[in-house]
Amino acid sequence: MKLEEFLALRQGEDSVMKYLGHFHHLSQYAPDRVNTDAKKKEHFLRGLNPKLQKMMTVCPNVSFHEAVNIAISYEEKSRKHKEEKKKKS
């Protein structure tokens, strides 16, 4: 049951950090799905929201940890950009 939950895991409206927490928790129930860095990265990226997935296609040769850091950084920059736009309008 937890394996199915892991395979169906999606970021949705959660932050990358919250999604990452769920990802780490559920990945322990799917050791054969995350036993290499490439598999772990593939499953992590697959669950990101579509906007982040699209952005991450420009970074195909990064490790899992680098992908996580890039996604967190992009999300933070995007959030700050939206706040700045709100302030201006």
N, C-alpha and C positions, 0 to 999 in steps of 0.2 A: 504494500500500500504506500509506504514512504518512497519507494523507488518510483512509482507512478506519479507521486506528488512532485518529486524531483524533476522528472521528465516533463511535467506540465508547468513547471515554475516559470513565471514571467514577471518582469519588473512592474508592469502596469503603471500606476501613478506613484509608486514608492520611489524613494531616492535610491541612488545607486548603492549607498551604504546599507540601507535597509534590505534591499534586494540581495546584496552580498552576504549579509548575515543569514538570510534564509537559504541562500545558495550553499554556504559553508555547512549549515546545520543539516540540510537534506542530503548533501553530497556524501555524508558518512554512510548513508544507506545505499549508495550506488558506487562502491569502490572501483568496480571494473569500468565505470563510465568516466572516471576522473583520475585514472592511475598514471596518466602522462600529462605533461604540461599542455600539450596540444589538445587533448580531449577535454581537459578542464576549461581551457580557453574557449573551445568550440561551444561547449554547453553554456558557459557564462554569456558569451556573445549572443547565442540564440535566444536567451531569455530577456535581453535588454529591450527597451522600447524601440520601435522602428526608427525613430530619429537618431538615436545613439547607434543602432546597428549600422545605419547608412554611413554615419560619420566614421565609424570604426573600420570601414572597408578600406580606408586610405592607410591603415596601419596593419598590413597583413603579417608582417614578420616580427611581431612583438611577442613577448612571453605573456603568460596569464597575469602575472603581477603588473607588468607594464600596461596591459590592456585595462586592468582595473584602475590603475592610477590615471590613465588617459581619460577613461569614462568619468571618473570622479571630477577630474579637472575640467573637462568639457561641460559637465553638468553645472559646476559652480560658476564658470564663466558665463554660461547661458543664463543662469539665475541672476547674476549681477547685471548682465546686459538688459534683461527684462525690467529689473528694478530701476535702472537708469532711464529707460524709455518711459516708465511710469512717472518718474520725477519730472521729466521734460514736458510731458503732456498734461 
